[in-house]
Amino acid sequence: MADVILDFHGTLYKDTTEGPLRKYVAGQVVKPLEAARHPIRTLAFARAKPEIEQLVAQYERGEIMGYGEIYEAFNHYVLSRLPPDFVKNAIKKYACLLETTDKLDMRMLIPMYKTSGRYGILSTGSGTFIGEIFSNTDFRYMFSPIIANPVITTNRGSSSVHFSPKDKPRLIEGVFVPAGFDPRKTVYVGDNADDEPAFRHVLERGGKVAVSLLAERAFREDAATKYDAFVPETEYEWRKVLESVA
């Protein structure tokens, strides 16, 4: 039986970052403020927008890790007087949209569904989003555990307890191994350089690594050279990888 740990964005899901999700949540913030014609809070969001955009740009350039600072900007300027579950509910709404679920990569998911294995997700993205997007699909029971960044709600708003890609080795040892994932049989699947700390750790423990079908060509070639990674090109080849490690 295969023990497979997968990243989410860019691996099982076509968006490589949470930019579209953050944009949707921001839109959900603006709507009630505009509807209520609340000038102070609308002004607060207008002041927050440049800072949030700057933080998003810094994240995408790799200058900051995790989404904590972005959530803190939301908290400080906008969310402090909104209901505590506001962010979670906005994320859940986005996860249920057809245009969102259509971004799941069935070429990766269907072979796993049909192949006996132990599958888990380790992502620096939103745990609320990942859990919700699978909740109404045939894959809802396929992944355990799902380790991702939670949104913590309090009576002062929302915040994120965030870990970064460099924390993945610690989480593999601290969560996945105790859950029954055999380090010598584990395959870690990723899509970009953020996954390299996990690649190195899994290989050091005797496991194998693979690159998702969504990964860009340059990373696929680099991972094959540096890590002797599986680099399936098609759904059929991905199924053969799963069968080979089962």
Secondary structure, DSSP 8 states (H G I E B T S, - for coil): -EEEEE-SBTTTBS-SSSHHHHHHHHHHHHHHHHHHT-HHHHHHHHHHHHHHHHHHHHHHTTSS-SSHHHHHHHHHHTGGGS-TTHHHHHHHHHHHSHHHHTTB-HHHHHHHHHS-EEEEEEEEEEHHHHHHHHTTSTTTTTEEEEEEE-EEEETTEEEE----GGGHHHHIIIIITTTT--TTTEEEEE-SGGGHHHHHHHHHTT-EEEE-TTS-HHHHHHHHHHH--B---SHHHHHHHHHHH-
